[in-house]
Amino acid sequence: RAVAYEALRRIVMRTPVDLGVTRNNWQVSLGTIDTNTVKKADKTGTVAISRGLEKLAGLTPFQVVYISNSVEHILVLEDGLFIPKDPGPSKDPRPHRKGRIWVQGGYSVQAPAGMVKVTITELQGLAVK
């Protein structure tokens, strides 16, 4: 349970934030993958982490835990591959977006190495010690 919680916390907090919808869409499920999505934003990540903790409360020994995110652009955030037509600063007029660079070299500037891969690597390193 502690490892699953720590994985969830790290993944959620590494997830790039624009409006917070992607960060809020991390789902914890036991035994099967949860492909649901939520429309509500949460920039802090506390909602997704709390929702995950509730699911982890029902965890039994040797049960498989899934941490998933089904927003359509999650693989692009994790693996890069997005090349915008105009890679310069955003021309989006919303104040939180205008002038910011969101993507460089196909990768999110907020999480260029992804969220899940980095977390798994870190947790494997802790297990070795």
N, C-alpha and C positions, 0 to 999 in steps of 0.2 A: 504494500500500500504506500509506503513512504517513497519508494522508487518511482512508482506511477505518479504520485503527487508531484515529486520534484521534476519529473519529465514534463508533466503538464504545465507546471509553473514556468519552467524555462522556455518551453515552446511558445506559450501564450505571450510572455513578456518580450520574446524576440520577434514576434510577428509585427511587421511594419504597420504603422497607423496613419491612415488618412482620416477617414470618418470613424473607424473603430469597428466596422461590421465584420471584417475578416478576423480580427482579433477575437471578437465575440462568438465566432462560429466554430471554435474548437470544441469538439464533443468527446466525452468519455463514455465508453460503453463496455459492457462485460459480455464476452462470448460472441457477439456479432458486431459488425461495424455499423455505426449510426451515420446515415447519410443525410440526415435532416439539416436544414439551414434555418437560421433566424435572420430576420430583417433588421432587428434592433442593433444599434451601435453601442459599443462600450470601449472607449479609448483606454481605460485603465486596465482592462483584463480581469477585473475582480468578479464580474458576472460569470464568465466562462470558467474561471478557477473555482468559484463557489459551486457552480453547477456540477463540475467534475468531482469535487469533494463529496457531494451528495451521492453520486454514483459509486464512488470508491468506498463509501461506508458499507455497501452491500457486498464487497469483495470477499470471496472465500479463498482458502489456500489453493494454489495452482490454477486458479481461474485466469483466463486470458483477458487482458485489458487492452482495448483499442483507444487510441487518441487520433481522431480524424477531423478533417475539415473539408467540407464539400462545396465551398464557394468556387465558382468557375475559374478563377485565376490563381488558385492556391499553388498549382504546379509551377506556374511562371514565377511566383514569389520564391518557391523553394529551389527551383533549378535554373532560374534565369530564363534566357531564350526570348525575352521581349525586346524588340527593337522598334521604338516609336518612330513615326514618320519625321517628327521634329524633336530630336533628342535634347534640345536646349532647355532653358528654364521654361516652366509651365506658363502658358498664356491664359490658363483658366482664370477667370476674373474673381473667383472666390478668394477672399483674403488669405486663408490658410494654404492655398495652393499657388497663387500667382508668384512667379519668379523663382520658385523652388525647383531644384532638379531632383526628380524621383527615380530616374533610371540612368545607369551608366554601364555601357558595355553589355546591355541585355539583362543586368541584374539590378534589383532594388538597392538603392543606396542605403536604405535602412537595415537591410539584411542580405548583404551580398553573398554570404555563404549559406543562405537558407536558415531555417529555424530547426527543423527536425534533425537533419544530418549533424549539425553542430551539437545539438543536445545529446544525441545518441553517442557521439564520439566522446563528449565530456563524461557522460555517465559510465561508459565502458572504461575510461581512464580511472575513474574513482573505484571501480570494482577491482581493478588490477592491484591497487595500492594495498 
